[in-house]
Each structure stands twice: as C-alpha cells, then as structure tokens.
Amino acid sequence: MERFQEVFTNAFPYLMDGLQMTIYIFLIAIVLGFIIGLIVALLRLSPIKILNWIAIWFINAIRGTPFIVQLFFIYFGLNSLAWISFDNVTAGIVTVAINAGAYFAEIIRAGIQSIDKGQTEAARSLGLTSSQTMRHVILPQAFRRMLPTFTNQSIISLKDTSLLSIIGVADLVQRGQVQTAATYAAFEIWFIVGVIYFILIYLLTLLSDFLERRFVLR
Amino acid sequence: MSIIQVKNLKKSFGDLEVLKDINVVIEEQEVLCVIGPSGSGKSTFLRCLNRLEDITDGQVIVDGNDITSKKTNINKVRENVGMVFQQFNLFPHKSVLENVLLAPMKVSKKNKEEAKAKALALLDKVGLKEKAESYPGELSGGQKQRVAIARALAMDPKIMLFDEPTSALDPEMVGDVLEVMKQLALEGMTMVVVTHEMGFAREVGDRVIFMDGGYIVEENEPNALFGNPQEERTQAFLSKVL
C-alpha cells in the first residue's frame, strides 16, 4: 500500500498531462468527426448518384480497414509524400475524426431515415425548402433519437485515441508507458490508467443520460 | 380564372396507374369534396395539387402557376396552399405555438412579435389558445388536428387541402374538427376535402366528386349526387356508406 501511494504521487502529475492530451484530441476529433459524419450522411441520402457512391465507398473503406492501418497510412504513408507534412498529434486527430466520421455517417443516416415521411411532407407543404426541412424538422428529431448510439461511438473513439501512443502522441497510455519504464511499477501504473479511463467514460455516459432526459421526445 | 385547373392528370406508381385521366376545375371560394372507396386515387389526386406527388402526365395549374412545369418554384406555390393530413404530422419536438410559427418565420421571414400575435389568434380560432405552450404529444387527436389546421392557416393560404382529416380521430373528436372546417368554408376559403364524412360533404360542400378506379365517375352538387346518383358505381358506393 505504501508503494502504491508512492507510485501514485510520483506518476499522477505525468498521467494528468497525458489525460489532458487524450481529452484534447478526443474533443477536437469528435467535433470534426461529427461534421464529417453529417456531411457524409447527407451525401449518402442525396439523390445524386455520384455523391451517393462517394459516401458509400468512404464508409466501406473506413469500416473495412483496421484503425491502426488508417493511422499508419495517414501518419507514415501521407507524411512520406513530398508535398505534405504534419506532426503526430495532427495525424492522430485526423485519423480519429475520419474513422468516427464514417461510423457517425451511418448513425446519422439511420436517424434521418427513422423520421416519418409525414414530417417532411408537412414541412414541404408549408413552403419550407428541403434544406429548411432538414434543419428545422428532421435533424432535431433525428439527433434526439440517435443520442444513445452516438454516445456508444464516442466511447469507442475515445478508446481508439489510446492507439495514438504507438506513433508517439503523449497521451494517457504513452505517459503510462514512460512511467512504467521509469518505475517498473507496471501493476500500479496500468491500474491507475485503467481507472482514469473508466472515470472519463463514465462521465461521458452520465452526460449522455442527462442530455437524453433533457431532450426527451415528447 | 379558376383557381385550380386540372387537365388530363395521370399518375402512376411504377406500373400501377393510380390516376387515369382526371379533369376538374375548382373555383375560388368553392368547397369541393372528394369521396370514393379506398384505393380510388382520391388522396393521390389531392397530393398532386401541391405536388407532394410527382405528376406523371397532364397539367395542374394552381393560382395561375403551372405546377407541372419544372420552372415553377413549387415552394412559392405551396405557401399559398395549406394542407391538413390524416395523421396530423405535427412536429413533435416543437410546442404548439412553435408548430404554428415555424413557416411564417422561416418561409415568410415575419418578425417574431407579429407572427406570434397571429399564431395565437389562429389558435384561439380553433379553440386551443390555452394549449400554445403544450407539446403535440400532450394533445388529443382532435386537438392535434385543429393545431394542424392553425399551422396551415398561418401562411394565409388561398387554398386549403384536407386529406381525410377526421379519419384517424375518435368519433367524439370528429365534430370539433368539422366545426372548424365549416367555419373556414363560411369565411370563403377555397377548400378541397377528401373525406368519408358524407354528412359534411352534403352540408358544407358546394360540389362533390365521386372517384373510383382512378377516374372521376360522377360529379354534382351534393344534394343531387347523394339524393339521385346517376352512375351505377356511385349508387353502389353510397348504398354501402350512407
């Protein structure tokens, strides 16, 4: 117990730096991912064949390859091209955002399609354009419906950020590795790292529950 | 000029021809009731009048606009054509007042105060002013339908289309909705009403159309059509529903 306390006091500040990085990457990536998902979902539902096709194959490509391959492709692959260069944090954010975006796209599409077509007809019959109908009538209802699935995907994306430690991003896992190497207290460090992730994800779940209650469909 | 002119209207869903050759002219301030068995095409006919259904062939002219033409801005035409649906189709995430306010504010870009005063007056007219802050889920079917009528009226339409407005209602709710519609008719609104309420068609309608199999089988003023139907199919239908 004394040893645990000692490891805890020494490692904790470093782990908190890592946590900060994890949260920073997660927040930016999830917002970007949501925007990507919304755009791809709308392309997917568009009557224009070619846009449809692009959206479908974007989703297929992301779903059909492992996250780690996407990460290596973007960080090592794209970076090896002469005309483009970015650091590991950027590569990490972009990968998580694109990856989440593909899954969000399917969630958003399903949400939009679950809204009764009478809603669209009522809005259009009042003179609203199709984009006004989407913005004021369909999406607000669809978002409420997809909140639980959305939370699920966000949690998966949060866990995916831990893989960014492989390309040297100083996130919570990478800090854990450094601390383990320095102290040899693997059991204590990884236990603490696990608890930190758990708390973070638990808070995310609480936030989602709160939003669900707040925006309950009447 | 007649406010609605329908010429040789045809509508198919794939191989299924639902409207075969519809010709009808509707005058301003007229109340036209459309009756007929289910599957006769009467709802599809109504939905062609504001192009909720793509028109396969023929011409539909609404308030001087040829809505079959691709060049016509259908959104502009729809601003003048209100529609009330069998399933109400209120927006469940918006309060009653917000339902009524949405189109005036987003489509007509009215300022909030002006639009709100008008919306409350309309809700008062349909007897639901005190429900302004309620949500659709908290209302009965009859109340929902009256809100839907107020929502359509908020755009000051010249024409109102009703698609079996009382068919999804409990019997005791039907009267309130019909009363509101009757009031509208008395005020001179041009109305096209697809209905199974023969009493309403007879009392409020200026003219009744009987449809079957994608055709207009018979059309006449209500007393003549209900009292002395000429066509065999009309007689058969009326003998079942009256």
Interface residues (C-beta under 8 A of the other chain):
Chain A: D116 G118 Q119 E121 A122 A123 R124 S125 L126 G127 L128 T129 Q132 H136 V137 P140 Q141 R144 L217 R218
Chain B: N50 L52 N75 K76 R78 E79 V81 G82 M83 F85 Q87 N89 L90 F91 P92 H93 L102 A103 K106 V107 Y135 P136 G137 E138 A148 R151 A152 M155 L161
